[in-house]
Amino acid sequence: MIGRLAGVIVHRGADHVVIDVRGVGYVVHVSERVLAGLPGVGEAAALWTELLVREDLMQLFGFRSLAEKEWHRHLTSVQGVGAKASMAILGALGPEALGRAIALGDWSAVAKAKGVGPKLAQRVTAELKDKAPAVMALAQEAAADPLIDDEVAPVAPAAPSPGGGAAAGAAAPRASSSAEALSALGNLGYAPGEAAAAVAEAAGAAPEADTGALVRAALKLLAPGR
């Protein structure tokens, strides 16, 4: 299993890059969002990868974070969601916004991905809602480990992503704050599902909020009689 690649980009395609690792070129399929954040040809880059093996096909898919890779794994476990649809969803939303949409049951956000209709989007949010807390926790663990961040991030300045370079750059701290808030609510006795939905709603209303502010906002949302 190939779980991670680090090397030099020697080619950029419409939906993939070729990364040279010690003389061997690996074709890695990526979402539009990941492609926009990678450096140019001749520059170093690293990606977490997932290898798809079928009887007549072997494909590598690349991700900027372990949380994004985990969402891909969960997405492709849903009936009707193949690798192409998963990459479209991640490309449209990114791992943080996807986690928020799933935690809130916001299938309309998922349906904005190319080739994903309302019925499939509803199935995704329904089947993966319980997965959101674990992936949020994974995002926190990755953000807390500087070696992981340093290894996965491109060594050259990233090109603007579809959602804007500044927003992409701030994604890791926001994901960490959300995960920490989720952990705090769990320690207070809230169920993972309801805690994730409250934190996602709070983060959506105040994207730059720190952990304390997210916890306070989530507690208000969880208050009886709201």
Residue frames as a rotation matrix with the C-alpha (Angstrom) as fourth column:
MET 1
0.575 0.818 0.000 0.00
0.818 -0.575 0.000 0.00
0.000 0.000 -1.000 0.00
ILE 2
-0.543 -0.691 0.478 1.31
0.674 -0.698 -0.243 3.46
0.501 0.191 0.844 -0.94
GLY 3
0.280 0.708 -0.648 0.20
0.958 -0.250 0.141 5.82
-0.062 -0.661 -0.748 1.82
ARG 4
0.735 -0.096 -0.671 2.30
0.046 -0.981 0.191 8.89
-0.676 -0.171 -0.716 1.12
LEU 5
0.409 -0.623 0.667 4.51
0.898 0.146 -0.414 10.31
0.160 0.769 0.619 -1.62
ALA 6
0.695 -0.288 -0.659 7.16
0.007 -0.913 0.407 13.02
-0.719 -0.288 -0.632 -1.42
GLY 7
-0.085 -0.736 0.672 9.11
0.863 0.282 0.418 14.14
-0.497 0.615 0.611 -4.45
VAL 8
-0.712 -0.234 -0.662 9.26
-0.097 -0.901 0.423 16.61
-0.695 0.365 0.619 -7.32
ILE 9
0.419 0.903 0.099 6.33
0.121 0.053 -0.991 17.47
-0.900 0.427 -0.087 -9.56
VAL 10
-0.698 -0.707 0.110 7.31
0.157 -0.001 0.988 16.78
-0.698 0.707 0.112 -13.17
HIS 11
-0.829 0.499 0.250 3.89
0.227 -0.109 0.968 17.19
0.511 0.859 -0.023 -14.78
ARG 12
-0.695 0.706 -0.133 0.54
-0.113 -0.290 -0.950 18.83
-0.710 -0.646 0.281 -13.98
GLY 13
-0.826 0.499 0.264 -2.61
0.454 0.309 0.836 17.63
0.335 0.810 -0.481 -15.73
ALA 14
-0.345 0.788 0.510 -6.23
-0.374 -0.613 0.696 18.71
0.861 0.049 0.506 -15.50
ASP 15
0.687 0.657 0.311 -6.96
-0.572 0.223 0.790 16.24
0.449 -0.720 0.529 -12.69
HIS 16
0.885 -0.434 -0.167 -3.60
0.461 0.774 0.433 14.77
-0.059 -0.460 0.886 -11.76
VAL 17
0.568 -0.819 -0.080 0.08
-0.821 -0.571 0.012 15.37
-0.056 0.059 -0.997 -11.19
VAL 18
0.734 -0.478 -0.483 3.11
0.283 0.861 -0.422 13.20
0.618 0.173 0.767 -11.80
ILE 19
0.761 -0.482 0.434 5.48
-0.639 -0.441 0.630 13.13
-0.112 -0.757 -0.644 -8.84
ASP 20
0.382 -0.736 -0.559 9.01
-0.182 0.533 -0.826 11.89
0.906 0.417 0.070 -9.39
VAL 21
0.795 -0.161 0.585 10.24
-0.574 0.115 0.811 9.92
-0.197 -0.980 -0.001 -6.38
ARG 22
0.002 -0.923 0.385 13.89
-0.468 0.340 0.816 8.93
-0.884 -0.182 -0.431 -6.86
GLY 23
-0.817 -0.430 -0.384 13.49
-0.492 0.173 0.853 8.38
-0.301 0.886 -0.353 -10.58
VAL 24
-0.738 0.652 0.172 10.05
0.675 0.709 0.207 6.77
0.013 0.269 -0.963 -10.51
GLY 25
-0.881 0.450 0.147 7.11
-0.406 -0.878 0.256 8.88
0.244 0.166 0.955 -11.70
TYR 26
-0.719 0.689 -0.092 3.80
0.623 0.580 -0.525 8.33
-0.308 -0.434 -0.846 -9.88
VAL 27
-0.632 0.635 0.444 0.54
0.022 -0.558 0.829 9.52
0.775 0.534 0.339 -11.46
VAL 28
-0.789 0.352 -0.504 -1.54
0.562 0.081 -0.823 10.91
-0.249 -0.933 -0.262 -8.59
HIS 29
-0.261 0.796 0.546 -5.15
0.557 -0.338 0.759 11.94
0.788 0.502 -0.355 -9.20
VAL 30
-0.820 -0.066 -0.569 -6.21
0.525 -0.482 -0.701 14.96
-0.228 -0.874 0.429 -7.17
SER 31
0.308 0.949 -0.065 -9.23
0.888 -0.312 -0.337 17.22
-0.341 0.046 -0.939 -6.73
GLU 32
0.393 -0.100 0.914 -9.36
0.548 -0.772 -0.321 20.71
0.738 0.627 -0.249 -8.22
ARG 33
0.948 0.019 0.319 -8.81
-0.227 -0.659 0.716 22.16
0.224 -0.751 -0.621 -4.76
VAL 34
0.623 -0.765 0.161 -5.69
0.289 0.417 0.862 20.10
-0.727 -0.490 0.481 -4.10
LEU 35
0.230 -0.534 0.814 -4.32
0.972 0.091 -0.215 20.77
0.041 0.841 0.540 -7.59
ALA 36
0.639 0.077 0.765 -4.71
0.236 -0.967 -0.099 24.53
0.732 0.244 -0.636 -7.12
GLY 37
0.925 -0.240 0.295 -2.76
-0.371 -0.399 0.839 24.36
-0.083 -0.885 -0.458 -3.85
LEU 38
0.609 -0.737 0.292 0.22
0.628 0.673 0.390 22.44
-0.484 -0.054 0.873 -5.20
PRO 39
0.092 -0.664 -0.742 3.42
-0.280 -0.733 0.620 24.14
-0.956 0.150 -0.253 -6.41
GLY 40
0.633 0.181 -0.753 4.52
-0.740 -0.145 -0.657 24.18
-0.229 0.973 0.042 -10.03
VAL 41
0.937 -0.326 -0.122 6.51
0.220 0.826 -0.519 21.77
0.270 0.459 0.846 -12.16
GLY 42
0.102 -0.991 0.082 10.03
0.185 -0.062 -0.981 21.29
0.977 0.115 0.177 -10.87
GLU 43
-0.283 -0.155 0.946 9.13
-0.793 -0.517 -0.322 21.98
0.539 -0.842 0.023 -7.25
ALA 44
-0.926 -0.171 -0.337 8.88
0.036 0.847 -0.531 19.63
0.376 -0.504 -0.778 -4.30
ALA 45
-0.104 0.934 0.343 5.56
-0.889 -0.242 0.389 18.43
0.446 -0.265 0.855 -2.93
ALA 46
-0.992 -0.124 -0.038 4.15
-0.092 0.880 -0.465 15.74
0.091 -0.458 -0.884 -0.65
LEU 47
-0.153 0.988 -0.029 0.73
-0.863 -0.119 0.491 14.12
0.482 0.101 0.871 -0.59
TRP 48
-0.490 0.216 0.845 -1.05
-0.438 0.777 -0.453 11.52
-0.754 -0.592 -0.286 1.47
THR 49
-0.560 0.200 -0.804 -2.31
-0.787 0.172 0.592 8.88
0.257 0.964 0.061 -0.93
GLU 50
0.053 0.619 0.784 -4.92
-0.487 0.701 -0.521 6.17
-0.872 -0.354 0.338 -1.30
LEU 51
-0.844 -0.417 -0.339 -4.37
-0.506 0.405 0.761 3.34
-0.180 0.814 -0.553 -3.78
LEU 52
0.299 0.951 0.079 -7.41
-0.743 0.284 -0.605 2.06
-0.598 0.122 0.792 -5.66
VAL 53
-0.823 -0.568 -0.019 -6.93
-0.482 0.679 0.554 -1.45
-0.302 0.465 -0.832 -6.99
ARG 54
0.407 0.909 0.083 -9.40
-0.662 0.357 -0.659 -3.12
-0.629 0.213 0.748 -9.34
GLU 55
0.467 -0.189 0.864 -9.09
0.372 0.928 0.002 -6.06
-0.802 0.320 0.504 -11.67
ASP 56
0.395 -0.246 0.885 -8.33
0.910 -0.025 -0.413 -3.82
0.123 0.969 0.214 -14.63
LEU 57
0.464 -0.117 0.878 -7.10
0.112 -0.976 -0.189 -0.64
0.879 0.186 -0.439 -12.96
MET 58
0.109 -0.428 -0.897 -4.71
0.993 0.000 0.120 0.80
-0.051 -0.904 0.425 -10.37
GLN 59
0.251 0.025 0.968 -4.99
0.327 -0.943 -0.060 4.49
0.911 0.331 -0.244 -9.46
LEU 60
-0.508 -0.437 -0.742 -3.41
0.859 -0.191 -0.475 6.68
0.066 -0.879 0.473 -6.82
PHE 61
0.490 0.657 0.573 -5.42
0.481 -0.752 0.451 9.53
0.727 0.055 -0.685 -5.28
GLY 62
-0.530 -0.834 -0.152 -3.70
0.662 -0.295 -0.689 12.35
0.530 -0.466 0.708 -3.42
PHE 63
0.661 0.749 -0.043 -4.73
0.548 -0.443 0.710 14.47
0.513 -0.493 -0.703 -0.44
ARG 64
0.039 -0.649 0.759 -3.27
-0.195 -0.750 -0.632 17.41
0.980 -0.124 -0.156 1.47
SER 65
-0.366 -0.126 0.922 -4.17
-0.916 -0.128 -0.381 16.05
0.166 -0.984 -0.068 4.92
LEU 66
-0.995 0.011 -0.101 -4.97
0.035 0.970 -0.240 12.83
0.095 -0.242 -0.966 6.72
ALA 67
-0.446 0.891 -0.089 -8.45
-0.051 -0.124 -0.991 14.17
-0.894 -0.437 0.101 7.49
GLU 68
0.019 0.422 -0.906 -9.11
-0.933 -0.318 -0.168 14.69
-0.359 0.849 0.388 3.78
LYS 69
-0.689 -0.334 -0.643 -7.88
-0.564 0.805 0.185 11.17
0.456 0.490 -0.743 3.03
GLU 70
-0.926 0.363 0.106 -10.14
0.163 0.636 -0.754 9.79
-0.341 -0.681 -0.648 5.75
TRP 71
-0.110 0.917 -0.384 -13.16
-0.479 -0.387 -0.788 11.58
-0.871 0.098 0.482 4.31
HIS 72
-0.214 -0.024 -0.977 -12.35
-0.962 0.178 0.206 10.05
0.169 0.984 -0.061 0.93
ARG 73
-0.953 -0.179 -0.243 -12.30
-0.139 0.975 -0.174 6.61
0.268 -0.132 -0.954 2.51
HIS 74
-0.629 0.777 0.015 -15.67
0.161 0.149 -0.976 7.20
-0.760 -0.612 -0.219 4.16
LEU 75
-0.090 0.612 -0.786 -17.22
-0.778 -0.536 -0.328 8.75
-0.622 0.581 0.524 1.05
THR 76
-0.409 -0.131 -0.903 -16.29
-0.822 0.482 0.303 5.82
0.396 0.866 -0.305 -1.15
SER 77
-0.989 0.133 0.072 -17.90
0.077 0.853 -0.517 3.46
-0.130 -0.506 -0.853 1.38
VAL 78
-0.245 0.947 -0.206 -21.30
-0.351 -0.285 -0.892 4.98
-0.904 -0.146 0.402 0.52
GLN 79
-0.192 0.244 0.951 -23.17
0.727 0.686 -0.029 3.12
-0.660 0.685 -0.309 -2.21
GLY 80
0.710 0.475 0.521 -23.09
0.703 -0.434 -0.563 5.11
-0.042 0.766 -0.642 -5.43
VAL 81
0.855 -0.492 -0.161 -20.02
-0.463 -0.866 0.189 7.18
-0.232 -0.087 -0.969 -4.49
GLY 82
0.722 -0.679 0.133 -16.96
0.669 0.636 -0.385 6.17
0.176 0.367 0.913 -6.47
ALA 83
-0.133 -0.887 -0.443 -13.53
0.885 -0.308 0.350 7.73
-0.446 -0.345 0.826 -6.38
LYS 84
-0.638 -0.094 0.764 -14.51
0.601 -0.681 0.419 10.31
0.481 0.726 0.491 -9.01
ALA 85
0.379 0.862 0.337 -17.56
0.335 -0.467 0.818 11.48
0.863 -0.198 -0.466 -7.06
SER 86
0.611 -0.226 -0.758 -15.57
0.778 -0.008 0.629 11.56
-0.148 -0.974 0.171 -3.82
MET 87
-0.498 -0.867 -0.027 -12.91
0.830 -0.486 0.273 13.78
-0.250 0.113 0.962 -5.39
ALA 88
-0.361 0.459 0.811 -15.62
0.434 -0.688 0.582 16.05
0.825 0.562 0.049 -6.79
ILE 89
0.713 0.667 -0.215 -17.16
0.461 -0.216 0.861 16.44
0.527 -0.713 -0.462 -3.33
LEU 90
0.347 -0.675 -0.651 -13.82
0.813 -0.130 0.568 17.11
-0.468 -0.726 0.503 -1.66
GLY 91
-0.616 -0.586 0.526 -12.86
0.780 -0.545 0.307 19.49
0.107 0.600 0.793 -4.45
ALA 92
-0.016 0.717 0.696 -16.06
0.378 -0.640 0.669 21.46
0.926 0.274 -0.261 -4.04
LEU 93
0.846 0.516 0.133 -16.08
0.043 -0.315 0.948 21.64
0.531 -0.796 -0.289 -0.26
GLY 94
-0.263 -0.930 0.258 -12.73
-0.514 -0.091 -0.853 20.64
0.817 -0.357 -0.454 1.21
PRO 95
-0.472 0.037 -0.881 -12.50
0.463 0.860 -0.212 18.41
0.750 -0.508 -0.424 4.31
GLU 96
-0.963 0.082 -0.258 -13.49
0.198 -0.437 -0.877 21.06
-0.184 -0.896 0.405 6.85
ALA 97
-0.547 0.802 -0.241 -16.62
-0.828 -0.561 0.013 22.27
-0.125 0.207 0.970 5.06
LEU 98
-0.265 0.430 -0.863 -17.56
-0.360 0.786 0.503 18.68
0.894 0.444 -0.054 4.21
GLY 99
-0.744 -0.054 -0.666 -17.36
0.528 0.563 -0.636 17.70
0.410 -0.824 -0.390 7.86
ARG 100
-0.875 0.448 -0.183 -19.52
-0.216 -0.699 -0.681 20.67
-0.433 -0.556 0.709 8.81
ALA 101
-0.379 0.764 -0.523 -22.10
-0.875 -0.112 0.470 19.84
0.301 0.635 0.711 6.12
ILE 102
-0.329 0.221 -0.918 -22.30
0.018 0.974 0.228 16.20
0.944 0.059 -0.325 7.17
ALA 103
-0.894 -0.032 -0.446 -22.52
0.441 0.106 -0.891 17.01
0.076 -0.994 -0.081 10.88
LEU 104
-0.711 0.640 -0.292 -25.41
-0.427 -0.722 -0.544 19.39
-0.559 -0.262 0.787 10.16
GLY 105
-0.228 0.624 0.747 -27.09
0.585 0.702 -0.407 17.07
-0.778 0.344 -0.525 7.67
ASP 106
0.209 0.243 -0.947 -26.75
-0.427 -0.848 -0.312 19.80
-0.880 0.470 -0.073 5.03
TRP 107
0.053 -0.162 0.985 -27.09
0.612 0.785 0.096 17.61
-0.789 0.598 0.141 1.96
SER 108
0.927 0.347 0.143 -27.63
0.325 -0.552 -0.768 20.64
-0.188 0.759 -0.624 -0.30
ALA 109
0.499 -0.829 -0.253 -23.99
-0.716 -0.559 0.419 21.66
-0.489 -0.028 -0.872 0.26
VAL 110
-0.298 -0.590 0.751 -22.82
-0.065 0.797 0.600 18.19
-0.952 0.130 -0.276 -0.80
ALA 111
0.382 0.573 0.725 -25.10
0.679 0.357 -0.641 18.31
-0.626 0.737 -0.253 -3.84
LYS 112
0.772 -0.145 -0.619 -23.14
-0.380 -0.886 -0.266 21.31
-0.510 0.441 -0.739 -5.17
ALA 113
-0.301 -0.922 0.243 -20.36
-0.328 0.340 0.881 18.95
-0.895 0.186 -0.405 -6.22
LYS 114
-0.209 0.156 -0.965 -20.28
-0.977 -0.074 0.200 18.16
-0.040 0.985 0.168 -9.92
GLY 115
-0.441 0.083 -0.894 -22.13
-0.426 0.857 0.290 14.96
0.790 0.509 -0.343 -10.75
VAL 116
-0.928 0.138 -0.345 -23.69
0.365 0.510 -0.779 14.56
0.069 -0.849 -0.524 -7.30
GLY 117
-0.348 0.888 0.299 -27.49
0.020 -0.312 0.950 14.70
0.937 0.337 0.091 -7.27
PRO 118
-0.079 0.410 0.908 -29.82
-0.869 -0.475 0.140 15.37
0.489 -0.778 0.394 -4.33
LYS 119
0.866 0.479 -0.144 -30.56
-0.363 0.799 0.479 11.71
0.344 -0.363 0.866 -3.59
LEU 120
0.356 -0.821 -0.447 -26.89
0.565 0.570 -0.597 10.76
0.744 -0.040 0.667 -3.45
ALA 121
-0.461 -0.514 0.724 -26.08
-0.200 -0.734 -0.649 13.84
0.865 -0.443 0.236 -1.35
GLN 122
0.343 0.680 0.649 -28.82
-0.854 -0.063 0.517 12.89
0.392 -0.731 0.558 1.13
ARG 123
0.886 -0.053 -0.461 -27.43
0.135 0.980 0.146 9.37
0.444 -0.192 0.875 1.36
VAL 124
-0.090 -0.996 0.019 -23.94
0.390 -0.053 -0.919 10.70
0.916 -0.075 0.393 2.02
THR 125
-0.421 -0.077 0.904 -25.01
-0.605 -0.718 -0.343 12.98
0.676 -0.691 0.256 4.88
ALA 126
0.610 0.738 0.290 -27.28
-0.726 0.374 0.577 10.33
0.317 -0.562 0.764 6.40
GLU 127
0.847 -0.255 -0.467 -24.74
0.255 0.965 -0.065 7.51
0.467 -0.064 0.882 6.32
LEU 128
-0.060 -0.998 -0.032 -21.68
0.620 -0.012 -0.785 9.50
0.783 -0.067 0.619 7.36
LYS 129
0.506 0.307 0.806 -23.12
-0.277 -0.827 0.489 11.73
0.817 -0.471 -0.334 10.08
ASP 130
0.995 -0.088 0.054 -21.67
-0.020 0.352 0.936 9.55
-0.101 -0.932 0.348 12.83
LYS 131
0.424 -0.892 0.157 -18.22
0.890 0.377 -0.258 9.70
0.171 0.248 0.953 11.21
ALA 132
0.554 -0.171 0.815 -17.82
0.140 -0.946 -0.294 13.48
0.821 0.277 -0.500 11.58
PRO 133
0.911 -0.212 0.353 -16.60
-0.409 -0.357 0.840 13.52
-0.053 -0.910 -0.412 15.22
ALA 134
0.620 -0.707 0.339 -13.82
0.463 0.679 0.569 10.99
-0.633 -0.196 0.749 14.55
VAL 135
0.274 -0.525 0.805 -12.54
0.895 -0.168 -0.414 12.85
0.352 0.834 0.424 11.48
MET 136
0.731 0.006 0.682 -12.65
-0.137 -0.978 0.155 16.16
0.668 -0.206 -0.715 13.37
ALA 137
0.865 -0.440 0.240 -10.55
-0.190 0.154 0.970 14.53
-0.464 -0.885 0.050 16.09
LEU 138
0.421 -0.721 0.551 -8.10
0.852 0.522 0.032 13.30
-0.311 0.456 0.834 13.46
ALA 139
0.479 -0.202 0.854 -7.77
0.451 -0.778 -0.437 16.86
0.753 0.595 -0.282 12.16
GLN 140
0.890 -0.140 0.433 -6.90
-0.426 -0.594 0.682 17.99
0.162 -0.792 -0.589 15.69
GLU 141
0.690 -0.661 0.295 -4.23
0.280 0.620 0.733 15.31
-0.667 -0.423 0.613 16.08
ALA 142
0.328 -0.562 0.760 -2.64
0.934 0.073 -0.349 16.26
0.141 0.824 0.549 12.75
ALA 143
0.611 -0.052 0.790 -2.65
0.083 -0.988 -0.129 19.97
0.787 0.144 -0.599 13.59
ALA 144
0.918 -0.243 0.315 -1.01
-0.363 -0.192 0.911 19.24
-0.161 -0.951 -0.265 16.94
ASP 145
0.442 -0.777 0.447 1.89
0.513 0.628 0.585 17.40
-0.736 -0.029 0.677 15.25
PRO 146
0.462 -0.260 -0.848 4.16
-0.526 -0.850 -0.025 19.91
-0.714 0.458 -0.529 13.43
LEU 147
-0.634 -0.738 0.231 6.02
-0.257 0.482 0.838 17.12
-0.730 0.472 -0.495 11.65
ILE 148
-0.197 0.649 0.735 2.84
0.788 0.551 -0.275 16.03
-0.584 0.524 -0.620 9.90
ASP 149
0.755 0.514 -0.408 2.01
0.229 -0.789 -0.571 19.58
-0.615 0.338 -0.713 8.84
ASP 150
0.131 -0.797 -0.589 5.54
-0.626 -0.527 0.574 20.25
-0.768 0.293 -0.569 7.64
GLU 151
-0.691 -0.464 0.553 5.73
0.044 0.738 0.674 17.05
-0.721 0.490 -0.490 5.64
VAL 152
-0.051 0.773 0.633 2.36
0.855 0.361 -0.372 17.36
-0.516 0.522 -0.679 3.94
ALA 153
0.675 0.345 -0.652 2.47
0.079 -0.913 -0.401 21.06
-0.734 0.220 -0.643 3.11
PRO 154
0.716 -0.449 0.535 4.12
0.628 0.078 -0.775 22.01
0.306 0.890 0.338 -0.21
VAL 155
-0.015 -0.823 -0.568 7.52
0.897 -0.262 0.356 23.60
-0.441 -0.505 0.742 0.18
ALA 156
-0.881 -0.246 0.404 6.69
0.428 -0.779 0.459 26.37
0.202 0.577 0.791 -2.27
PRO 157
-0.723 0.659 -0.209 3.97
-0.386 -0.636 -0.668 29.02
-0.573 -0.402 0.714 -1.85
ALA 158
-0.481 0.621 0.618 0.64
0.669 0.716 -0.199 27.51
-0.567 0.317 -0.760 -2.85
ALA 159
-0.905 0.285 0.315 -1.38
0.101 -0.577 0.810 28.90
0.413 0.765 0.494 -5.72
PRO 160
-0.606 0.737 0.300 -4.81
-0.770 -0.450 -0.452 30.31
-0.198 -0.505 0.840 -4.83
SER 161
-0.874 0.392 0.288 -7.42
0.385 0.919 -0.082 27.61
-0.297 0.039 -0.954 -4.32
PRO 162
-0.460 0.772 0.438 -11.00
0.540 -0.148 0.829 27.86
0.705 0.618 -0.349 -5.65
GLY 163
0.553 0.706 -0.442 -12.06
0.770 -0.231 0.594 29.10
0.317 -0.669 -0.672 -2.23
GLY 164
0.778 -0.328 0.536 -9.20
-0.332 -0.939 -0.092 31.60
0.533 -0.106 -0.839 -1.94
GLY 165
-0.023 -0.911 -0.413 -5.61
0.160 0.404 -0.901 31.15
0.987 -0.087 0.136 -0.72
ALA 166
-0.582 -0.203 0.787 -6.18
-0.643 -0.478 -0.599 32.87
0.497 -0.855 0.148 2.61
ALA 167
0.425 0.821 0.380 -9.09
-0.901 0.345 0.263 30.62
0.085 -0.454 0.887 3.44
ALA 168
0.721 -0.205 -0.662 -7.08
-0.004 0.954 -0.299 27.52
0.693 0.219 0.687 2.59
GLY 169
-0.325 -0.943 0.073 -4.17
-0.027 -0.068 -0.997 28.70
0.945 -0.326 -0.003 4.72
ALA 170
-0.503 0.190 0.843 -6.42
-0.830 -0.377 -0.411 29.16
0.239 -0.907 0.347 7.74
ALA 171
0.321 0.753 -0.574 -8.13
-0.555 0.641 0.530 25.78
0.767 0.149 0.624 7.40
ALA 172
-0.194 -0.456 -0.869 -5.81
0.357 0.792 -0.495 23.86
0.914 -0.406 0.009 9.74
PRO 173
-0.978 -0.155 0.140 -6.18
-0.066 -0.410 -0.910 26.22
0.198 -0.899 0.391 12.76
ARG 174
-0.271 0.951 0.149 -9.97
-0.943 -0.293 0.154 26.32
0.190 -0.099 0.977 12.30
ALA 175
0.282 0.347 -0.894 -10.13
-0.278 0.922 0.270 22.54
0.918 0.172 0.357 12.06
SER 176
-0.608 -0.585 -0.537 -8.07
0.367 0.393 -0.843 22.25
0.704 -0.710 -0.024 15.24
SER 177
-0.864 0.336 0.375 -10.35
-0.502 -0.635 -0.587 24.67
0.041 -0.696 0.717 17.12
SER 178
0.107 0.955 -0.275 -13.43
-0.881 0.219 0.419 22.76
0.461 0.197 0.865 16.00
ALA 179
0.114 -0.128 -0.985 -11.92
0.086 0.989 -0.118 19.45
0.990 -0.071 0.123 17.06
GLU 180
-0.874 -0.465 -0.140 -10.89
0.200 -0.083 -0.976 20.85
0.442 -0.881 0.165 20.45
ALA 181
-0.553 0.761 0.340 -14.38
-0.831 -0.530 -0.167 22.24
0.053 -0.374 0.926 20.98
LEU 182
0.292 0.638 -0.713 -15.84
-0.570 0.714 0.406 18.87
0.768 0.288 0.572 20.06
SER 183
-0.334 -0.514 -0.790 -13.57
0.351 0.710 -0.610 17.17
0.875 -0.481 -0.057 22.58
ALA 184
-0.960 -0.023 0.278 -14.59
-0.223 -0.534 -0.816 19.64
0.167 -0.845 0.508 25.28
LEU 185
-0.117 0.992 0.051 -18.29
-0.967 -0.125 0.224 19.01
0.229 -0.023 0.973 24.65
GLY 186
0.201 0.111 -0.973 -17.66
-0.145 0.986 0.083 15.28
0.969 0.124 0.215 24.77
ASN 187
-0.746 -0.551 -0.374 -16.03
0.314 0.206 -0.927 15.70
0.587 -0.809 0.019 28.18
LEU 188
-0.778 0.533 0.333 -19.18
-0.626 -0.613 -0.482 17.54
-0.053 -0.583 0.811 29.30
GLY 189
-0.603 0.503 0.619 -21.24
0.022 0.786 -0.618 14.49
-0.797 -0.359 -0.486 28.41
TYR 190
0.235 0.704 -0.670 -22.75
-0.743 -0.315 -0.591 15.47
-0.627 0.637 0.449 25.06
ALA 191
0.522 0.040 0.852 -23.20
0.345 0.904 -0.254 12.73
-0.780 0.427 0.458 22.48
PRO 192
-0.517 -0.851 0.088 -20.71
0.414 -0.159 0.896 12.89
-0.749 0.500 0.435 19.57
GLY 193
-0.354 0.431 0.830 -23.43
0.920 0.003 0.391 13.44
0.167 0.902 -0.398 16.97
GLU 194
0.716 0.698 0.004 -25.16
0.680 -0.699 0.220 16.36
0.156 -0.155 -0.976 18.67
ALA 195
0.385 -0.670 -0.634 -21.83
0.293 -0.563 0.773 17.88
-0.875 -0.484 -0.020 19.72
ALA 196
-0.596 -0.646 0.478 -20.50
0.630 -0.007 0.777 17.73
-0.498 0.764 0.411 16.15
ALA 197
0.034 0.694 0.719 -23.66
0.924 -0.296 0.243 19.35
0.381 0.656 -0.652 14.76
ALA 198
0.849 0.304 -0.433 -23.50
0.484 -0.777 0.404 22.18
-0.213 -0.552 -0.806 17.31
VAL 199
0.028 -0.927 -0.375 -19.79
0.278 -0.353 0.893 22.83
-0.960 -0.129 0.248 16.74
ALA 200
-0.545 -0.204 0.813 -20.29
0.821 0.068 0.567 22.76
-0.170 0.977 0.130 12.97
GLU 201
0.447 0.787 0.425 -23.11
0.815 -0.554 0.168 25.29
0.368 0.272 -0.889 13.18
ALA 202
0.770 -0.216 -0.600 -21.10
0.293 -0.716 0.633 27.52
-0.567 -0.664 -0.488 15.50
ALA 203
-0.297 -0.954 0.050 -18.03
0.425 -0.085 0.901 27.34
-0.855 0.289 0.430 13.25
GLY 204
-0.272 0.273 0.923 -20.14
0.953 -0.060 0.298 28.14
0.137 0.960 -0.244 10.22
ALA 205
0.772 0.630 0.083 -21.51
0.599 -0.765 0.237 31.26
0.213 -0.133 -0.968 11.91
ALA 206
0.828 -0.560 -0.006 -18.09
-0.502 -0.747 0.436 32.40
-0.249 -0.358 -0.900 13.17
PRO 207
0.866 -0.450 -0.219 -15.30
0.176 0.683 -0.709 30.85
0.468 0.575 0.671 11.02
GLU 208
-0.006 -0.954 0.301 -12.50
-0.128 -0.298 -0.946 32.67
0.992 -0.044 -0.120 12.88
ALA 209
0.678 0.345 0.649 -13.70
-0.647 -0.138 0.750 31.79
0.348 -0.928 0.130 16.40
ASP 210
-0.504 -0.863 -0.016 -11.21
-0.711 0.425 -0.560 30.16
0.490 -0.271 -0.828 18.74
THR 211
-0.666 0.198 -0.719 -11.89
0.279 0.960 0.005 27.05
0.691 -0.197 -0.695 20.80
GLY 212
-0.852 0.315 -0.418 -13.42
0.382 -0.171 -0.908 28.87
-0.358 -0.933 0.025 23.76
ALA 213
-0.588 0.646 -0.488 -15.78
-0.690 -0.714 -0.114 30.89
-0.422 0.270 0.866 21.59
LEU 214
-0.485 0.397 -0.779 -16.86
-0.532 0.574 0.623 27.77
0.695 0.716 -0.067 19.72
VAL 215
-0.777 0.184 -0.602 -17.59
0.510 0.743 -0.432 25.92
0.368 -0.643 -0.672 22.95
ARG 216
-0.770 0.500 -0.396 -19.68
0.046 -0.575 -0.817 28.80
-0.636 -0.647 0.420 24.30
ALA 217
-0.475 0.594 -0.649 -21.61
-0.875 -0.397 0.277 29.15
-0.093 0.700 0.708 21.05
ALA 218
-0.584 0.220 -0.782 -22.17
-0.201 0.893 0.402 25.40
0.787 0.392 -0.477 20.81
LEU 219
-0.874 0.253 -0.414 -23.44
0.482 0.361 -0.798 25.25
-0.053 -0.897 -0.438 24.39
LYS 220
-0.605 0.688 -0.401 -26.00
-0.483 -0.717 -0.502 27.92
-0.633 -0.110 0.766 23.57
LEU 221
-0.374 0.438 -0.818 -27.12
-0.845 0.202 0.495 25.89
0.382 0.876 0.294 20.58
LEU 222
-0.605 0.060 -0.794 -27.41
0.138 0.990 -0.031 22.78
0.784 -0.128 -0.607 22.75
ALA 223
-0.942 0.247 0.228 -29.36
-0.302 -0.323 -0.897 24.54
-0.148 -0.914 0.379 25.50
PRO 224
-0.612 0.776 0.150 -32.79
0.755 0.631 -0.179 23.02
-0.234 0.004 -0.972 26.17
GLY 225
0.285 0.880 -0.381 -35.67
0.631 -0.471 -0.616 24.90
-0.722 -0.065 -0.689 24.60
ARG 226
-0.603 -0.547 -0.580 -33.61
-0.083 -0.680 0.728 26.50
-0.793 0.487 0.365 21.87
